[in-house]
Amino acid sequence: MKLTTKYHGVIEIEEKDILRFQNGLPGFLDEKSFVLLPLDSDSPFWILQSTETPELGFVTVNPFDFFETYEFDITENDKQLLELTSEKDVTVWTILNVKDPFEDSTANLQAPIVLNTRNNQAKQIILTDTQYITKQKLIPEKVVK
Amino acid sequence: MLVLTRKLNESIQIGDNIEITVLSVQGDQIKLGIKAPKDIEVHRKEIYMSIQESNNEAASILPNILELLKTQPKNLK
């Protein structure tokens, strides 16, 4: 099927590539269907593109590429919702706020997107009682001596 | 807004299956216990708002920002 996107023009996608967010995302509760599109070959940046709204696309990354010690628990409720049975099926994405200059860009580590790759069910979960914040600098600030 | 006065350990029932109980009151801190079905998410309001706000901001990035990303080194680690 053809899809009009925010950043990639009109592209061809397949039904099996569609991710289902049955609860939408905070601020976008009606947006339940997305695809992940690489920005470029071998780029760490991926676009989480709505299949309903062409102008809705989030820049995302694999948080572990940038924050090696990042960790959180998935609640039993969320495991049930996503029908998660094995840790191997989980992938995690983090939405970025990209800024100019790029060094000011931040990652939302408090609300990661958890994806069950076995059934493509996904959810942006909100971590409670966590030290992670919505605006974590993607690139550690350089210490000026 | 409906306003109800409750004492310690008293509850409020919302619909058939949501119950909110006052567990403790210490100065201006009030501890609430919330029983709700699994499909109802409960969050501190300011946290939920900050996630909404962050998503809205992330969604409003202009397409020209891509040029910025494409010029980043492939390996930022």
Backbone of each chain as ProteinMPNN parsed JSONL, in Angstrom:
{"seq_chain_A": "MKLTTKYHGVIEIEEKDILRFQNGLPGFLDEKSFVLLPLDSDSPFWILQSTETPELGFVTVNPFDFFETYEFDITENDKQLLELTSEKDVTVWTILNVKDPFEDSTANLQAPIVLNTRNNQAKQIILTDTQYITKQKLIPEKVVK", "coords_chain_A": {"N_chain_A": [[0.839, -1.203, 0.0], [0.322, 2.317, -0.606], [1.905, 5.055, 1.042], [1.749, 8.302, 2.314], [4.231, 10.324, 3.597], [5.845, 12.224, 6.265], [8.569, 12.8, 6.02], [9.642, 11.173, 4.078], [8.451, 11.347, 1.62], [6.219, 9.868, -0.788], [5.738, 6.539, -0.181], [6.077, 2.945, -0.489], [4.503, 0.631, 1.549], [4.177, -2.359, 3.574], [1.479, -4.242, 4.876], [2.266, -5.93, 6.968], [4.287, -4.54, 8.168], [3.224, -2.64, 9.765], [2.869, -0.996, 12.852], [1.011, -1.396, 15.806], [-0.498, 0.764, 17.963], [-2.481, 0.416, 20.401], [-3.526, 2.134, 22.312], [-2.982, 4.629, 21.344], [-0.773, 7.525, 21.516], [0.355, 9.522, 24.289], [-1.116, 12.676, 23.994], [-1.672, 12.143, 21.393], [-3.951, 10.444, 21.029], [-5.638, 9.274, 19.197], [-4.045, 8.254, 17.266], [-3.117, 5.327, 16.122], [-1.659, 3.716, 14.539], [1.364, 3.056, 13.038], [4.48, 3.257, 11.162], [7.925, 2.256, 11.153], [10.573, 3.955, 9.819], [13.744, 3.912, 8.4], [15.964, 6.679, 8.534], [18.015, 6.908, 6.822], [20.291, 4.792, 5.079], [22.125, 2.879, 7.359], [21.859, 4.897, 9.315], [21.5, 6.104, 12.697], [19.059, 7.154, 13.236], [15.554, 6.877, 13.165], [12.326, 7.171, 11.696], [9.257, 7.413, 13.227], [6.465, 6.973, 11.748], [3.179, 8.115, 11.3], [0.487, 6.208, 9.934], [-1.883, 7.27, 9.357], [-1.845, 10.018, 9.406], [-0.167, 12.058, 7.425], [1.573, 14.228, 8.084], [2.506, 13.618, 10.584], [5.243, 12.563, 12.189], [7.675, 11.072, 14.155], [10.994, 11.595, 15.264], [13.11, 9.008, 16.095], [15.256, 6.955, 18.166], [17.238, 4.047, 18.92], [17.481, 3.745, 22.252], [19.573, 2.547, 23.623], [21.78, 2.818, 22.082], [22.724, 5.266, 22.69], [22.529, 5.677, 25.409], [23.987, 3.74, 27.384], [23.531, 2.495, 29.813], [20.877, 2.561, 30.258], [17.817, 1.529, 31.659], [14.76, -0.164, 32.487], [11.736, -1.385, 34.029], [9.132, -3.38, 32.647], [5.742, -3.23, 33.263], [3.478, -5.74, 34.599], [0.911, -5.374, 33.638], [1.375, -4.003, 31.24], [2.858, -5.9, 29.886], [0.898, -7.801, 29.484], [-0.897, -6.359, 27.909], [0.609, -5.951, 25.586], [0.975, -8.486, 24.902], [3.338, -9.76, 25.591], [5.685, -12.265, 25.891], [8.275, -13.071, 25.949], [11.479, -11.796, 26.645], [13.122, -11.547, 24.513], [11.576, -10.701, 22.416], [11.248, -8.023, 22.643], [11.686, -4.693, 21.561], [13.042, -1.424, 22.004], [12.286, 1.996, 21.691], [13.062, 5.464, 21.503], [11.711, 8.684, 21.643], [12.874, 11.596, 20.049], [13.598, 15.056, 20.621], [14.573, 17.03, 18.286], [17.004, 19.488, 17.857], [18.32, 22.604, 16.662], [21.3, 24.088, 17.296], [22.432, 20.648, 16.797], [23.478, 19.559, 19.122], [21.85, 20.379, 21.179], [19.74, 18.677, 21.202], [17.263, 16.479, 22.609], [16.344, 13.45, 24.379], [13.457, 11.54, 25.096], [13.493, 9.915, 27.795], [11.839, 9.152, 29.769], [9.504, 8.201, 28.797], [9.508, 5.656, 27.129], [9.129, 3.873, 23.998], [7.76, 0.78, 23.718], [8.053, -2.164, 21.959], [6.572, -5.08, 20.793], [8.051, -7.312, 18.883], [7.136, -9.604, 17.824], [4.373, -9.529, 17.425], [3.949, -6.972, 16.612], [2.685, -5.175, 18.312], [2.572, -2.149, 20.079], [3.568, 0.314, 22.528], [3.711, 3.489, 24.08], [5.182, 3.767, 26.998], [4.816, 5.109, 30.295], [7.16, 5.81, 32.597], [7.087, 5.388, 36.069], [8.154, 6.773, 39.179], [10.927, 7.087, 38.525], [14.32, 7.923, 37.64], [14.71, 8.919, 35.188], [14.243, 11.387, 32.629], [12.119, 13.591, 30.599], [13.511, 15.17, 28.906], [16.325, 14.451, 28.2], [19.609, 15.242, 27.501], [20.953, 14.328, 24.416], [23.546, 14.134, 23.664], [26.275, 14.028, 25.752], [27.113, 16.858, 27.732], [29.968, 18.761, 27.04], [32.683, 19.046, 29.22], [34.009, 22.012, 30.168], [37.221, 22.968, 30.747]], "CA_chain_A": [[0.0, 0.0, 0.0], [1.068, 3.576, -0.674], [1.795, 5.864, 2.247], [2.349, 9.632, 2.225], [4.943, 10.496, 4.863], [6.336, 13.564, 6.582], [9.959, 13.019, 5.64], [10.107, 10.255, 3.031], [7.621, 11.438, 0.421], [5.262, 8.768, -0.913], [6.483, 5.276, -0.205], [5.298, 1.704, -0.501], [4.71, -0.165, 2.768], [3.391, -3.579, 3.621], [0.607, -4.401, 6.045], [2.978, -6.606, 8.069], [5.234, -3.604, 8.79], [2.491, -1.634, 10.549], [2.889, -1.163, 14.307], [-0.285, -1.036, 16.377], [-0.53, 1.381, 19.292], [-3.931, 0.384, 20.639], [-3.947, 3.273, 23.136], [-2.42, 5.867, 20.835], [0.324, 8.037, 22.326], [-0.094, 10.725, 25.003], [-1.18, 13.818, 23.082], [-2.107, 11.668, 20.067], [-4.652, 9.212, 21.426], [-6.317, 8.656, 18.048], [-3.047, 7.732, 16.334], [-2.908, 3.956, 16.592], [-1.01, 2.918, 13.507], [2.614, 3.708, 12.62], [5.565, 2.422, 10.639], [9.263, 2.766, 11.457], [11.317, 4.1, 8.57], [15.097, 4.419, 8.636], [16.185, 7.975, 7.905], [19.062, 6.75, 5.829], [20.914, 3.509, 5.383], [23.036, 2.91, 8.518], [21.676, 6.033, 10.227], [20.876, 5.671, 13.963], [17.765, 7.814, 13.372], [14.413, 6.269, 12.491], [11.116, 7.985, 11.793], [8.021, 6.722, 13.571], [5.541, 7.696, 10.868], [1.764, 7.723, 11.362], [-0.06, 5.792, 8.65], [-3.151, 7.983, 9.18], [-1.603, 11.454, 9.308], [1.136, 12.194, 6.757], [2.485, 15.204, 8.697], [2.927, 13.182, 11.915], [6.374, 11.643, 12.207], [8.593, 11.339, 15.263], [12.367, 11.107, 15.109], [13.387, 8.096, 17.204], [16.501, 6.179, 18.148], [17.386, 2.988, 19.91], [18.122, 4.481, 23.353], [20.791, 1.886, 24.109], [22.891, 3.318, 21.27], [23.196, 6.541, 23.246], [22.545, 5.603, 26.873], [24.272, 2.311, 27.514], [23.072, 1.913, 31.082], [19.426, 2.779, 30.358], [17.056, 0.32, 31.978], [13.481, 0.023, 33.175], [10.916, -2.6, 34.064], [7.818, -3.316, 32.005], [4.775, -3.741, 34.249], [2.699, -6.918, 34.189], [-0.211, -4.89, 32.814], [1.847, -3.689, 29.892], [3.217, -7.167, 29.244], [-0.356, -8.415, 29.024], [-1.439, -5.55, 26.812], [1.42, -6.166, 24.378], [1.082, -9.947, 24.766], [4.765, -10.064, 25.641], [5.977, -13.484, 26.646], [9.708, -13.278, 26.025], [12.3, -10.586, 26.566], [13.751, -11.507, 23.183], [10.663, -10.076, 21.446], [11.106, -6.594, 22.941], [12.629, -3.641, 21.185], [12.709, -0.168, 22.668], [12.582, 3.203, 20.916], [12.925, 6.693, 22.276], [11.404, 9.838, 20.793], [13.813, 12.719, 20.194], [13.302, 16.432, 20.245], [15.781, 17.436, 17.572], [17.179, 20.947, 17.906], [19.43, 23.199, 15.936], [22.264, 23.063, 16.896], [22.087, 19.278, 17.151], [23.924, 19.259, 20.498], [20.779, 20.689, 22.124], [18.663, 17.694, 21.059], [17.008, 15.685, 23.81], [15.632, 12.18, 24.242], [12.461, 11.324, 26.142], [13.791, 8.611, 28.423], [10.799, 8.822, 30.752], [8.364, 7.558, 28.133], [10.01, 4.863, 26.001], [8.183, 3.08, 23.213], [8.076, -0.641, 23.813], [7.467, -2.853, 20.809], [6.655, -6.535, 20.713], [8.353, -7.535, 17.462], [6.469, -10.828, 17.377], [3.018, -9.225, 16.936], [3.928, -5.55, 16.254], [1.936, -4.347, 19.254], [3.507, -1.194, 20.671], [2.995, 1.268, 23.47], [4.612, 4.424, 24.748], [4.884, 3.604, 28.419], [5.277, 6.205, 31.143], [7.821, 5.248, 33.771], [6.795, 6.1, 37.314], [9.226, 6.643, 40.166], [12.152, 6.849, 37.783], [15.185, 9.111, 37.586], [14.804, 9.355, 33.796], [13.462, 12.601, 32.372], [11.603, 13.691, 29.225], [14.437, 15.945, 28.077], [17.718, 14.085, 28.473], [20.507, 15.604, 26.395], [21.386, 13.142, 23.673], [25.007, 14.136, 23.665], [26.711, 14.587, 27.041], [27.735, 18.167, 27.578], [31.424, 18.743, 27.223], [33.131, 19.784, 30.392], [35.017, 22.992, 29.787], [38.16, 23.11, 31.864]], "C_chain_A": [[0.873, 1.251, 0.0], [0.839, 4.394, 0.599], [2.471, 7.213, 1.997], [2.949, 9.97, 3.583], [5.418, 11.935, 5.047], [7.71, 13.82, 5.978], [10.412, 12.206, 4.431], [9.315, 10.341, 1.734], [6.593, 10.317, 0.394], [6.048, 7.471, -1.049], [5.512, 4.099, -0.226], [5.566, 0.974, 0.817], [3.846, -1.422, 2.696], [2.633, -3.653, 4.935], [1.381, -4.977, 7.244], [3.977, -5.688, 8.774], [4.539, -2.601, 9.716], [2.498, -1.992, 12.032], [1.571, -0.648, 14.864], [-0.123, -0.496, 17.793], [-2.004, 1.424, 19.689], [-4.424, 1.521, 21.522], [-3.525, 4.616, 22.55], [-1.195, 6.263, 21.639], [-0.188, 9.261, 23.092], [-0.008, 11.953, 24.101], [-1.7, 13.44, 21.708], [-2.895, 10.356, 20.239], [-5.339, 8.519, 20.253], [-5.346, 8.049, 17.042], [-2.635, 6.336, 16.792], [-2.079, 3.111, 15.636], [0.195, 3.678, 12.943], [3.491, 2.714, 11.869], [6.884, 3.071, 11.043], [10.079, 2.779, 10.176], [12.715, 4.608, 8.869], [15.299, 5.735, 7.889], [17.094, 7.828, 6.691], [19.618, 5.35, 6.057], [22.009, 3.757, 6.429], [22.995, 4.192, 9.361], [21.115, 5.511, 11.542], [19.459, 6.231, 14.123], [16.7, 7.122, 12.53], [13.209, 7.177, 12.676], [9.934, 7.078, 12.118], [6.899, 7.509, 12.889], [4.12, 7.18, 11.06], [1.305, 7.265, 9.984], [-1.368, 6.521, 8.35], [-2.915, 9.449, 8.836], [-0.222, 11.683, 8.7], [2.098, 13.118, 7.502], [2.938, 14.792, 10.097], [4.035, 12.134, 11.827], [7.307, 12.043, 13.338], [9.981, 10.825, 14.907], [12.68, 10.231, 16.323], [14.765, 7.448, 17.038], [16.343, 4.979, 19.071], [18.137, 3.621, 21.09], [19.444, 3.87, 23.802], [22.011, 2.256, 23.267], [23.523, 4.565, 21.895], [23.355, 6.496, 24.765], [22.725, 4.135, 27.248], [23.703, 1.684, 28.775], [21.566, 2.076, 31.28], [18.719, 1.47, 30.692], [15.747, 0.687, 32.665], [12.743, -1.308, 33.16], [9.609, -2.356, 33.319], [6.818, -3.944, 32.973], [4.031, -4.952, 33.689], [1.534, -6.506, 33.29], [0.22, -4.649, 31.378], [2.272, -4.951, 29.148], [1.966, -7.844, 28.696], [-0.919, -7.687, 27.824], [-0.709, -5.832, 25.503], [1.566, -7.648, 24.054], [2.553, -10.381, 24.721], [4.993, -11.32, 26.468], [7.477, -13.69, 26.813], [10.44, -11.951, 25.854], [12.913, -10.422, 25.172], [12.892, -10.771, 22.15], [10.593, -8.559, 21.594], [12.13, -5.753, 22.195], [12.111, -2.333, 21.753], [13.145, 0.99, 21.781], [12.342, 4.415, 21.794], [12.703, 7.864, 21.322], [12.376, 10.981, 21.097], [13.113, 14.042, 19.923], [14.566, 16.967, 19.604], [15.848, 18.961, 17.516], [18.349, 21.352, 17.011], [20.074, 24.233, 16.848], [21.92, 21.679, 17.468], [22.44, 18.927, 18.593], [22.831, 19.538, 21.531], [19.626, 19.676, 22.073], [18.515, 16.857, 22.322], [16.225, 14.415, 23.473], [14.649, 12.042, 25.399], [12.656, 9.934, 26.757], [12.714, 8.213, 29.426], [9.622, 8.086, 30.118], [8.842, 6.789, 26.892], [8.877, 4.162, 25.263], [8.645, 1.632, 23.258], [7.318, -1.365, 22.707], [7.656, -4.358, 20.957], [6.844, -6.885, 19.236], [7.657, -8.786, 16.92], [5.073, -10.526, 16.802], [2.85, -7.757, 16.52], [2.998, -4.692, 17.113], [2.933, -3.428, 19.968], [2.783, -0.26, 21.622], [4.074, 2.222, 23.949], [4.285, 4.35, 26.225], [5.467, 4.773, 29.205], [5.865, 5.592, 32.393], [7.458, 6.074, 34.991], [7.947, 5.85, 38.271], [10.555, 6.287, 39.501], [13.016, 8.103, 37.852], [15.273, 9.649, 36.165], [13.836, 10.494, 33.524], [13.04, 12.659, 30.895], [12.595, 14.417, 28.312], [15.884, 15.668, 28.463], [18.566, 14.456, 27.258], [21.045, 14.341, 25.731], [22.905, 12.994, 23.718], [25.463, 14.767, 24.974], [27.416, 15.929, 26.834], [29.232, 18.07, 27.854], [31.783, 19.581, 28.445], [34.24, 20.729, 29.96], [35.945, 23.214, 30.983], [38.787, 24.493, 31.873]], "O_chain_A": [[1.989, 1.258, 0.52], [-0.26, 4.421, 1.153], [3.61, 7.272, 1.533], [2.262, 9.911, 4.603], [5.395, 12.744, 4.12], [7.987, 14.914, 5.486], [11.441, 12.508, 3.827], [9.484, 9.506, 0.845], [6.143, 9.866, 1.447], [6.907, 7.332, -1.92], [4.309, 4.245, -0.011], [6.72, 0.725, 1.166], [2.927, -1.532, 1.884], [3.102, -3.18, 5.97], [1.174, -4.563, 8.384], [4.461, -6.017, 9.857], [5.205, -1.803, 10.377], [2.184, -3.117, 12.423], [1.076, 0.401, 14.452], [0.327, -1.2, 18.698], [-2.704, 2.376, 19.346], [-5.61, 1.848, 21.496], [-3.695, 5.647, 23.201], [-0.634, 5.442, 22.364], [-1.07, 9.966, 22.602], [1.038, 12.234, 23.517], [-2.122, 14.305, 20.94], [-2.547, 9.319, 19.674], [-5.595, 7.316, 20.305], [-5.765, 7.406, 16.08], [-1.88, 6.195, 17.754], [-1.827, 1.934, 15.893], [0.061, 4.793, 12.438], [3.281, 1.503, 11.929], [6.954, 4.283, 11.249], [10.257, 1.747, 9.529], [12.864, 5.637, 9.528], [14.857, 5.885, 6.75], [16.953, 8.526, 5.687], [19.427, 4.781, 7.132], [22.726, 4.755, 6.36], [23.968, 4.532, 10.035], [20.327, 4.565, 11.53], [18.736, 5.833, 15.037], [16.906, 6.822, 11.354], [13.086, 7.866, 13.689], [9.643, 6.118, 11.403], [6.451, 8.549, 13.374], [3.872, 5.976, 10.995], [1.685, 7.858, 8.975], [-1.907, 6.417, 7.248], [-3.675, 10.051, 8.078], [0.788, 11.52, 9.384], [3.297, 12.844, 7.559], [3.679, 15.535, 10.741], [3.803, 10.986, 11.447], [7.684, 13.208, 13.465], [10.125, 9.751, 14.322], [12.527, 10.676, 17.461], [15.34, 7.401, 15.95], [15.428, 4.919, 19.892], [19.301, 3.994, 20.948], [20.327, 4.57, 24.298], [23.147, 2.035, 23.688], [24.692, 4.874, 21.662], [24.203, 7.184, 25.334], [21.758, 3.391, 27.407], [23.423, 0.486, 28.808], [21.041, 1.764, 32.349], [18.989, 0.434, 30.084], [15.646, 1.714, 33.336], [13.068, -2.22, 32.4], [9.054, -1.258, 33.359], [7.025, -5.062, 33.447], [3.965, -5.159, 32.477], [1.21, -7.187, 32.317], [-0.465, -5.033, 30.43], [2.076, -5.065, 27.938], [1.971, -8.387, 27.591], [-1.358, -8.3, 26.851], [-1.33, -5.938, 24.446], [2.196, -8.022, 23.065], [2.948, -11.239, 23.931], [4.541, -11.415, 27.609], [7.907, -14.404, 27.719], [10.069, -11.11, 25.035], [13.183, -9.309, 24.72], [13.402, -10.28, 21.142], [9.964, -7.881, 20.782], [13.318, -6.073, 22.199], [10.91, -2.154, 21.956], [14.229, 0.97, 21.197], [11.52, 4.387, 22.71], [13.413, 8.016, 20.327], [12.656, 11.284, 22.257], [12.183, 14.135, 19.122], [15.522, 17.317, 20.297], [14.873, 19.629, 17.172], [19.22, 20.553, 16.669], [19.409, 25.221, 17.158], [21.221, 21.557, 18.474], [21.777, 18.095, 19.213], [22.875, 18.998, 22.636], [18.652, 19.805, 22.815], [19.491, 16.562, 23.013], [15.551, 14.32, 22.447], [14.965, 12.382, 26.539], [12.082, 8.939, 26.314], [12.679, 7.07, 29.882], [8.841, 7.432, 30.809], [8.613, 7.213, 25.759], [7.815, 3.896, 25.825], [9.772, 1.308, 22.884], [6.109, -1.2, 22.544], [8.76, -4.84, 21.212], [5.913, -6.77, 18.439], [7.599, -8.999, 15.709], [4.635, -11.157, 15.84], [1.761, -7.339, 16.127], [2.574, -3.615, 16.693], [3.996, -3.869, 20.404], [1.57, -0.066, 21.541], [5.211, 1.819, 24.194], [3.231, 4.815, 26.657], [6.485, 5.35, 28.821], [5.164, 4.933, 33.161], [7.51, 7.304, 34.96], [8.633, 4.832, 38.179], [11.213, 5.315, 39.872], [12.517, 9.203, 38.09], [15.846, 10.716, 35.945], [12.754, 10.562, 34.107], [13.526, 11.894, 30.062], [12.524, 14.292, 27.09], [16.579, 16.539, 28.986], [18.279, 14.041, 26.135], [21.524, 13.42, 26.393], [23.452, 11.894, 23.797], [25.093, 15.899, 25.284], [28.198, 16.108, 25.9], [29.678, 17.387, 28.776], [31.252, 20.67, 28.66], [35.276, 20.301, 29.451], [35.513, 23.593, 32.072], [39.604, 24.795, 32.743]]}, "seq_chain_B": "MLVLTRKLNESIQIGDNIEITVLSVQGDQIKLGIKAPKDIEVHRKEIYMSIQESNNEAASILPNILELLKTQPKNLK", "coords_chain_B": {"N_chain_B": [[-17.041, 21.013, 38.839], [-17.237, 18.168, 40.86], [-17.28, 18.188, 44.35], [-16.083, 16.496, 47.13], [-15.926, 15.755, 50.597], [-13.61, 13.929, 52.483], [-12.524, 11.658, 55.046], [-9.608, 10.297, 56.742], [-8.802, 7.087, 55.525], [-11.266, 6.822, 54.331], [-13.2, 6.389, 51.315], [-13.656, 6.97, 47.766], [-15.906, 6.074, 45.321], [-15.75, 5.483, 41.903], [-17.73, 5.048, 39.238], [-18.239, 1.56, 38.44], [-15.878, 0.281, 39.059], [-13.651, 1.741, 39.987], [-11.764, 2.838, 42.667], [-10.876, 5.155, 45.089], [-8.833, 5.805, 47.792], [-8.207, 7.555, 50.812], [-5.18, 7.347, 52.232], [-3.22, 8.388, 53.931], [-2.589, 11.424, 55.709], [-0.421, 13.994, 55.895], [0.511, 16.954, 56.941], [0.782, 18.967, 54.127], [0.805, 16.839, 52.457], [-0.829, 14.256, 50.876], [-1.649, 10.93, 50.853], [-2.805, 8.75, 48.444], [-4.671, 5.837, 47.716], [-5.241, 3.869, 44.881], [-7.541, 1.921, 43.247], [-8.023, 0.338, 40.279], [-9.256, -0.889, 37.105], [-7.081, -2.919, 35.004], [-6.757, -1.845, 32.45], [-7.014, 0.811, 32.745], [-5.082, 3.589, 32.935], [-3.089, 5.074, 35.411], [-1.691, 8.052, 36.331], [0.557, 10.471, 37.758], [-0.589, 13.732, 37.395], [1.036, 15.902, 36.443], [3.174, 14.598, 35.344], [2.073, 13.072, 33.265], [1.173, 15.196, 31.701], [3.62, 16.338, 31.006], [4.695, 14.422, 29.344], [2.871, 14.43, 27.248], [3.291, 17.03, 26.345], [5.962, 16.875, 25.578], [5.761, 15.014, 23.482], [4.156, 16.478, 21.712], [5.865, 18.556, 21.078], [7.942, 17.135, 19.895], [6.656, 16.23, 17.661], [6.378, 18.431, 16.135], [8.613, 19.052, 14.754], [10.355, 20.479, 12.072], [10.543, 19.557, 8.585], [13.049, 20.332, 7.518], [14.848, 19.777, 9.45], [15.816, 17.343, 9.082], [18.002, 17.485, 7.432], [19.9, 18.319, 9.164], [20.174, 16.045, 10.741], [21.141, 14.256, 8.913], [23.648, 15.122, 8.489], [24.995, 14.41, 10.695], [27.602, 12.53, 12.299], [27.859, 9.03, 11.573], [28.276, 7.302, 13.661], [27.565, 7.979, 16.81], [28.206, 7.247, 19.27]], "CA_chain_B": [[-16.325, 19.911, 39.483], [-17.864, 17.614, 42.066], [-16.366, 18.28, 45.496], [-16.487, 15.62, 48.229], [-15.007, 15.777, 51.733], [-13.346, 12.575, 52.972], [-11.585, 11.537, 56.16], [-8.614, 9.24, 56.602], [-9.299, 5.725, 55.259], [-12.527, 6.809, 53.587], [-12.968, 6.189, 49.882], [-14.585, 7.464, 46.754], [-16.124, 5.07, 44.285], [-16.047, 6.086, 40.607], [-18.269, 3.979, 38.394], [-18.322, 0.256, 39.082], [-14.638, -0.406, 39.402], [-12.514, 2.576, 40.388], [-11.9, 3.233, 44.064], [-9.763, 5.983, 45.562], [-8.882, 5.825, 49.258], [-7.235, 8.426, 51.483], [-4.396, 6.446, 53.081], [-2.598, 9.148, 55.021], [-2.521, 12.883, 55.545], [0.642, 14.555, 56.732], [0.704, 18.323, 56.481], [0.158, 19.187, 52.821], [0.968, 15.626, 51.652], [-1.94, 13.318, 51.017], [-1.355, 9.688, 50.142], [-4.031, 8.146, 47.94], [-4.587, 4.497, 47.121], [-6.162, 3.83, 43.738], [-7.841, 0.606, 42.668], [-8.675, 0.551, 38.986], [-8.999, -1.998, 36.176], [-5.752, -2.864, 34.406], [-6.68, -1.056, 31.216], [-7.068, 2.243, 33.063], [-3.764, 4.024, 33.374], [-3.123, 6.106, 36.438], [-0.41, 8.761, 36.377], [0.573, 11.815, 38.327], [-1.025, 14.597, 36.3], [2.096, 16.724, 35.854], [4.036, 13.722, 34.541], [1.344, 12.791, 32.02], [1.19, 16.438, 30.908], [4.961, 16.583, 30.458], [4.881, 13.481, 28.233], [2.055, 14.998, 26.159], [3.971, 18.229, 25.858], [7.177, 16.437, 24.892], [5.337, 14.42, 22.208], [3.706, 17.556, 20.819], [7.048, 19.28, 20.626], [8.689, 16.249, 18.989], [5.883, 16.077, 16.419], [6.349, 19.676, 15.37], [9.913, 19.278, 14.111], [10.18, 20.776, 10.65], [11.285, 18.629, 7.714], [14.436, 20.727, 7.243], [15.694, 19.271, 10.523], [16.433, 16.108, 8.578], [19.325, 17.805, 6.886], [20.76, 18.371, 10.344], [20.451, 14.671, 11.173], [21.92, 13.544, 7.898], [25.036, 15.571, 8.534], [25.638, 13.899, 11.909], [28.411, 11.333, 12.065], [27.049, 7.813, 11.677], [28.436, 6.68, 14.962], [27.62, 9.044, 17.805], [28.522, 6.677, 20.58]], "C_chain_B": [[-17.077, 19.457, 40.728], [-16.852, 17.689, 43.208], [-16.9, 17.421, 46.637], [-15.465, 15.745, 49.358], [-14.857, 14.354, 52.27], [-12.402, 12.628, 54.157], [-10.597, 10.419, 55.856], [-9.304, 7.874, 56.46], [-10.676, 5.665, 54.603], [-12.231, 6.805, 52.089], [-13.981, 6.94, 49.032], [-14.697, 6.377, 45.699], [-16.476, 5.798, 42.986], [-16.506, 4.968, 39.673], [-18.253, 2.665, 39.16], [-16.986, -0.208, 39.631], [-13.424, 0.476, 39.656], [-12.769, 3.07, 41.814], [-10.666, 4.009, 44.489], [-9.905, 6.154, 47.067], [-7.826, 6.788, 49.798], [-6.468, 7.566, 52.487], [-3.682, 7.162, 54.216], [-2.587, 10.629, 54.679], [-1.441, 13.391, 56.479], [0.963, 15.94, 56.215], [0.026, 18.511, 55.14], [0.341, 17.97, 51.898], [-0.17, 14.661, 51.933], [-1.616, 12.077, 50.201], [-2.668, 9.019, 49.748], [-3.755, 6.741, 47.444], [-5.635, 4.418, 46.016], [-6.319, 2.401, 43.256], [-8.584, 0.851, 41.366], [-8.41, -0.654, 38.095], [-7.671, -1.798, 35.46], [-5.666, -1.972, 33.184], [-6.83, 0.439, 31.481], [-5.709, 2.656, 33.612], [-3.891, 5.151, 34.373], [-1.743, 6.743, 36.503], [-0.554, 10.037, 37.175], [0.34, 12.779, 37.172], [0.126, 15.337, 35.63], [3.035, 15.875, 34.995], [3.361, 13.409, 33.205], [1.37, 14.014, 31.094], [2.557, 16.66, 30.265], [5.257, 15.632, 29.301], [4.102, 13.983, 27.01], [2.776, 16.154, 25.493], [5.219, 17.858, 25.051], [6.829, 15.821, 23.533], [4.903, 15.494, 21.217], [4.883, 18.319, 20.231], [7.823, 18.443, 19.601], [7.992, 16.13, 17.636], [5.961, 17.318, 15.545], [7.7, 20.029, 14.753], [9.718, 19.475, 12.61], [11.04, 19.855, 9.788], [12.743, 19.044, 7.474], [15.415, 20.244, 8.312], [16.423, 18.002, 10.073], [17.833, 16.351, 8.051], [20.354, 17.808, 8.011], [21.166, 16.955, 10.769], [21.363, 13.955, 10.192], [23.389, 13.958, 7.918], [25.751, 15.093, 9.803], [26.506, 12.696, 11.572], [27.567, 10.082, 12.316], [27.134, 7.186, 13.061], [28.638, 7.75, 16.022], [28.035, 8.544, 19.175], [29.85, 7.175, 21.116]], "O_chain_B": [[-17.499, 20.276, 41.544], [-15.697, 17.295, 43.043], [-18.04, 17.597, 47.066], [-14.265, 15.832, 49.098], [-15.848, 13.657, 52.485], [-11.575, 13.534, 54.263], [-10.722, 9.699, 54.865], [-10.255, 7.56, 57.177], [-11.195, 4.579, 54.349], [-11.138, 7.177, 51.66], [-14.993, 7.455, 49.508], [-13.691, 5.831, 45.244], [-17.385, 6.628, 42.962], [-15.742, 4.054, 39.365], [-18.253, 2.66, 40.391], [-16.948, -1.005, 40.569], [-12.288, 0.012, 39.553], [-13.819, 3.632, 42.126], [-9.54, 3.564, 44.269], [-10.946, 6.586, 47.562], [-6.699, 6.831, 49.305], [-7.038, 7.11, 53.479], [-3.55, 6.628, 55.318], [-2.578, 11.021, 53.512], [-1.531, 13.24, 57.698], [1.608, 16.091, 55.178], [-1.169, 18.25, 55.01], [0.068, 18.054, 50.701], [-0.435, 14.3, 53.08], [-1.341, 12.163, 49.004], [-3.527, 8.755, 50.59], [-2.724, 6.485, 46.822], [-6.774, 4.847, 46.196], [-5.339, 1.748, 42.897], [-9.637, 1.488, 41.347], [-7.434, -1.372, 38.309], [-7.188, -0.675, 35.321], [-4.612, -1.399, 32.909], [-6.779, 1.244, 30.551], [-5.249, 2.134, 34.628], [-4.697, 6.066, 34.204], [-0.743, 6.054, 36.708], [-1.637, 10.615, 37.263], [0.967, 12.676, 36.118], [0.197, 15.4, 34.403], [3.622, 16.372, 34.034], [3.991, 13.474, 32.149], [1.56, 13.894, 29.883], [2.647, 17.113, 29.124], [5.987, 15.991, 28.378], [4.607, 13.963, 25.887], [2.862, 16.248, 24.269], [5.498, 18.435, 24.0], [7.517, 16.073, 22.544], [5.237, 15.432, 20.034], [4.895, 18.676, 19.053], [8.295, 18.956, 18.587], [8.638, 15.954, 16.602], [5.648, 17.267, 14.356], [7.911, 21.15, 14.291], [8.994, 18.717, 11.965], [12.119, 19.428, 10.198], [13.591, 18.18, 7.249], [16.631, 20.286, 8.128], [17.477, 17.641, 10.596], [18.728, 15.52, 8.208], [21.495, 17.374, 7.85], [22.321, 16.695, 11.107], [22.227, 13.165, 10.572], [24.258, 13.236, 7.428], [26.946, 15.33, 9.978], [26.185, 11.929, 10.664], [26.676, 10.082, 13.165], [26.165, 6.611, 13.557], [29.708, 8.349, 16.134], [28.194, 9.321, 20.116], [30.259, 6.786, 22.21]]}, "name": "protein", "num_of_chains": 2, "seq": "MKLTTKYHGVIEIEEKDILRFQNGLPGFLDEKSFVLLPLDSDSPFWILQSTETPELGFVTVNPFDFFETYEFDITENDKQLLELTSEKDVTVWTILNVKDPFEDSTANLQAPIVLNTRNNQAKQIILTDTQYITKQKLIPEKVVKMLVLTRKLNESIQIGDNIEITVLSVQGDQIKLGIKAPKDIEVHRKEIYMSIQESNNEAASILPNILELLKTQPKNLK"}
